[in-house]
C-alpha cells in the first residue's frame, strides 16, 4: 500500500529502506475508505491558483432516483466533452466577454468616423427675443415686428412728433404674444484630432478581446479536465464494484471452507463465526461501492446536462498520454501557452492602453461640424439654413482631475503586473509538482501490480495452511484483506495517473479531447488488468 496523505490511513503505513511505502496490517473496513478516497483525491491534489483547478464536490446524499424506462444512454467521452462545453455557464460567460470586447472594438472604430444626427423639435414662447428669433429662422420677420406702424402713427403725417415717436415702446416687439416653431436639423460631426484617445480606446478593446479569448480557452480546458475527472471517476467506481465483488466471492468461499472444516472438526466454531461476519462485511462493501458508482454517474450527468433520472452507459475506459517533455521544457511551454497567463498579458496591455487614454485628455481636440436646419410654424422642410464650423478645445486646468485619472490607470497596470507575476510564480511551482507526480504515476501503478501478485500468492499459501489446520481464520482474512486493498490501490493509482497527466496538459495550456484516449471497451477489466500497461 502506498503512503497516504489521508489522516485515516497515515497511521497504517510506513516507508521501507528502498523508498517504497510498505503497509502494516490494514483494518477490515479499509476498502470502502479507499474507494471514497480515490474518487475525491484526484481533484484535491491538483488545486492551485495558477491552474485554477477548482472542482466543486457535489453531495448526492439523497436517495438515488430509480432509472426510468428509457434505454440507457451510451456516452462516449468525446460526446461527454461536447455536452459539457455546450451547456456550461462558464463557457457562456467567456463567450459573453468576447462579444463585449468585440463590441468595444466596433464602438472605438465607429468613434473615428463622422456621425450624422437627425433631430426634430417643437418650441413655443412669448419671450420677445425667442419670438423674434423664431420669425427670423422662419423668414417671416417684417418691419412691423419692430413696431414700424406704431412709430409712424406716433410721429404724425408731417413727422412733427418725431422725438415722441422715437421714445415710443413698440408693443409688437416687446409683447409679441405666443409663437411656435417646428425645427428639423441634420448635423454632420467630423472628428479631426482628439489627442489619440479614440485610437488608444481601440487598442484597449483589442487587448481585452485577446484576454477574453484566452479566458474562453482556459475555461474550456478547465471543463475538459472536469469531464476527464468525472468520466474516469465512473470507470474507477465501476472497477471498485468489481473489486468489492471479488472480495465478497472470496469471503463466501472462506465461509464455505470454514463450514466444511468445522463439520469435520478441524476448526472451531469461532473460525466459522469470523468467516460469516467477514462475508457480511464484504456484502456491505459491495453495496457501498455501488452507491459510489451511482454518485459518480450522477456527477457526470450534472456536468453534461443529462437528466439524472436517466441511466448512462460508458463504453470507454479513458487514459491520458504522458507529455514527452523535460521539466524545463514543460515550464517554458506553460509560460508561453497557458491561456490564463495569456489572458493576464492581455489585461496588462489593456491597462497600459487605459493610461494612454487618460493622458490624451491633456492634449487639444479639434472637430468639424456642418449643420442644416429647417424652421417653420408648421410641419415641413422649409426655410432651410446652413452652418459650418470648427471647434478647438484644450483644457488648461482642472484641479487634478486628469492627473488623478492617469494615476488610477497606472495603478491598474501595477496591479495587473503583480497579478501576472504571482500567477507565473505559482505556475512554475505547480508545473514542477505536477510534472514529477505525472512521471512517477506509472511507477506507482507498477508497484501496485507487484503488490497484487504478492498478495495473491500470500492468500494462496494461507488458504493451504488453513486447510491443513496450520493457520487461523484471522490470518487468512488478514491475507485476503491485503489482496483486496492492493487491488483497490491499483485502481486508485490508475485514476491518479490519469488525472495527474491531465493536470500537466492543463498547465501546459494544451488539454483537449485529443489528449484523451480509450484504452479498452470494458473499463472495469482495463482498470483491474495487471498484465497489461
Buried (B, 14 or more C-beta within 10 A) or exposed (E): BBBBEEEEBEEBBEEEEEEBBBBEEBEBEBBBBBBBBBBBBBBEBBEBBBBBBEBEEEEBEEEBEEBEEEEEBEBBBBEBBBBBBEEBEBBEBBEEBBEEBBEBBEEBEEBEEEEEEEEEEEEEBEEBEBBBBBBBBBEBBEEEBBBBEBBEEBBEEEEEBEEEBEEBEBEBBEEBEEBBBBBBBBBBBEBEEBBBBBBBBBBBBBBBBBBBBBBBBBBBBBBBBBBBBBBBBBBBBBBBBBBBBBBBEBBBBBBEBBBEBBEEEBBBEEBBBBBBBBBEBBBBBBEBBBBBBBBBBBBBBEBBEBEBEBBBEBEBBBBBEBBEBEEEEBBBBBBEBBBBBBBBBBBBBBBBBBBBBBBBBEEEBBBBBBBBBBBBBEEEEBBEEEEEEEEEEEEEEEEEEBBEBBEEBBEBBEEBBEEBEEBBEBBBEBBBBBBEBBBEBBEBBBBBBBBBEEBBEBBEEBBEBBBEEEBBBEBBBBBBBBBBBBBBBBBBBBBBBBBBBBBBBBBBBBBEBEBBEBBBEBBBBBBBBBEEE
